[in-house]
Amino acid sequence: MPTIAGVDGCKAGWVTVVLAPGREPEASVFAHFAALVASLPDDAVIAVDMPIGLPDFTRHGGRGPEVLVRRLLGERQSSVFSIPSRAAVYAVDEAFSTIERWYAAHREASRIARETSNPPRGVSIQAFGIFSKIRELDRLLIARPELRGRVVESHPEAAFRQLNGGRPMALPKKIKGRINPAGMEERKALLARCGHSRAFLASPAPRGAGEDDFLDAAAMMLVAQRFAQGEAVSFPDPPGADSFGNPVAIWT
């Protein structure tokens, strides 16, 4: 088993849970995904909660993987964002100095998304909030295509469903933007049954990451483990590819 890593985006960058052979899992935060990759062995397998592979044009429901996974999640399906076209994701590529500029950029991205989708659809605020991280990961995989075979996209709620015998989580992680303790406990109990220690799951999230980000990264680590062992399932199967060769699939 190679080193495996689960990754989720967080306020400070990327939170990762890494399991190296013969060691206990470790959690840390990296400002940039490239630095995270550089910290790991060359054969490490990484599962990340971030879209990989961008379409030139979208249909109802977003990319194919999102459509396939969303229908399996019941009440948790709203956690799967619809990612628009590559043109919309790259519509405005800058650091925003004011909230007014941020909203203007969102409007521009939505305009382009509507022009490159059928039926025409804008961009949700939630999806727009992760565009900078999508671009960061997209650029890295285009520049370093050798990473495509070991950096895979996943989704926490889809991963929890897979680990839970095909049953979606009954409770949300958050309610109105706030942590839901009961939902977090439901997921911690599942992760503990699937190999994580209770002590590790109870440890504080690394600085710059939220408690839910840390838990999602722990789930992503188990997806990386399943992928390394040849047990992970892809949606769709087989995976697709975008116009730059990046894979388009959610693995669980």
N, C-alpha and C positions, 0 to 999 in steps of 0.2 A: 504494500500500500504506500503510495507516495504521500508527501505532505498534502493536506487538503485545507481549503480555506473557504469560509462563507463570508460574504460581503454584503453590506447594505449602505446606502447613502445616508449621511447624517449631516447635522449642522456644520460640523468642522471638516467634513470631507467624506471619508469612507471608514466605516467601522468594520473590522474584520475579526473573525474567530478562526484561529489557526490550530490545526492538530498535526504535529510532526510525529513521525514514528518514534515510539518509546517515550513520548512526553505527554503531559496533560494539555488540554486546550488553553490557549492564551488569547485574550482580547486586546485589541489596540486600535488606534485611530491614525489614519494617514490623510494628509491634506490632498494628495494626488494619487490617482489609481496607478500611474506608472511607478511611483515610489513603493506602493504596496506590492506590485509584481516583482520589483527589484529586490525586495526583502525576502522573497521566497526562492526555494530551489527551482532550477530550470524545468523540472518535471511536475511541479505542483499543479494540482487541479483546483480551479476556482469557480465557485457558483456565486453569481451576483444578482441581487434584486435590482435590476436596471435593464430597460429594453436594449437589446442588441439587434441590429439589422433594421434599416429604415426603408419603408416603401416609397416609391415615386408617386403612388396614387393610392388612396384608401377607399374602402367600401364601408357599408354600415357596420359599426362595432369596432372599427380600428383594424389593426393587423390580424392576420389569421390566427396566430397563437392566442391573442386576447379573446377572440370570439370563441375559440374552442374551450379555453380554460374557464371563462366567465360562466358558461352554462352549467359547470359542475359545482359551483360554489354556493348555490342557494342564496341565503341572506348575506353572504360575504362577497357577492359578486361585484359590489360597488368598489371594492378595493382594487379592481383591475382597471387601470386607466386606459382609455383609447389613445394610442400614440398616432399622431398624424404623419403627413408626408415628410420626407427629408427636407424639402424646401421650407416647410413650416418650422421644423425644428431649428434650422439654420437661418431663419428669417432675420433675426436680430441676435448678433453674437458680440455681446459687450458686458462689461460690469456696470450695473445700474447705479447711478449716483443719487437718484431721487425716486420716490415712490411713483411720482407722476410719469417718469420715464419708463418705469417698470410696467405700468398699466398701458402706456402707449405701445410698448413692445409687445405686450400681450394682444392688443388689438391688431397689430400688424401680423403677428403670427396666425391669429385667427382668420384674418382676411385671406392669407395665402392658403391656410388649411382648407377653407371653403372652396377655393379655386382648384384644389387638388384632391377633392373627395366627391363621392356620389353615394347617397345624397350629400349636399354641401353641409359641412359641419365645422364649427369653430374649435377652439382649444379650451379645455377646462383649465381653471386656475391651478388645480392640483397637478395636472400634467405639465403645464407651463413651468411650474416651480422646479421641475427636475430636468428641464431642457439642457441646462449647462452641463450637468453630469452625463446626460445621454451623449452630448457632443464630445465630451472628454473621452468617454469609453469608445465611441465610434471612431474618433481619430486615431486612438491608440491601436485598435484592431486593424484599421486600414494600413497604418504605418508598419505594423508588426503582424503580418498575417499568420505567422507561426503560432501565435497565441490562440487562434480560433479553435483549435482542437482541444484546448484545456481551460479556456475561459468561457463559461456557459451561462446563459440567462436562466433565471428561475423566478419564482414569485412566492412570497411567504405563505399566503393563504392556500395556494395550490400545493405547496410543499407540506403544509400541515395536514391538508386533506389526504394526501398520499400516505403520510406517516400514520394517519388515523384510520387506515383501512378503507379509504374511499369515502369517508364521511367528513363533510366540512365542519369547521369549528362552530359550536353552538352559540358562542358569545363573541361580541366584537372586542378588539383590543382597546379601542377608544370610543368614547361617547361624547359627541360635540367637541372633539379636539382634545379631550382629556383622557388620560389613562384610565382604563376600566380594570380595577384589580381582579375582578372575577374572570374576565377574559384573559388576562395575563396569566393567572394561576392555571386556567385550563390548558394553556399552551406550555407552560413550564412542566406541568404533570406529564404531558405527552412527550416533550423532549427528554424528560427523565426516563420515561419508559423506553425511549429509542436510543439511549446511550449516554446522554449528558448527565453529569452528576448534579445533584440538587445543590451542592455547595457552590459549584461553578455558576449555575443559573441564578443563585441568590446573591452573587457578588455584584458590586456596583458597576454600572456601565462605565466604560472609559470616558474620560473627560472629553466633552464635545459631542457625545452621542447620547441619545435618549434611551430610556429603559426598553422601549419597544424596538428601537433600532438594534440594540444589543441582542434581544431575543430573536429578531428576524435573522440576524447574521448567524446565530447559533443554528437556526433551522437551515439556512443556506449551506452551512458546513456539512450537514447530513445529506443534502442533495449532492454536494461535491463528492462525498464518500460513495453514494450510490452510483454516481457517474463513473468514478474511478473503478468501481467493481463491476461495471457493465449492467447495473440493475435499474438505472434511471429510465424514465419514460419521457418521450418528447411529444410536444403538441405544436405543430403536426408531426406525424411520423411517416416518412422521414422528414427531417428539418428542411426548410427552404433556404434561400439565400437572397440577399438584396443585390442591387446593381453593382456594388463594390465588392461583393463576395463574402460579406459578413453573414453569418448564419442567422436564420429567423426561426426561432423555436423557444418555447418555454419548457424547461426540463424539471421533472419532479422525482 
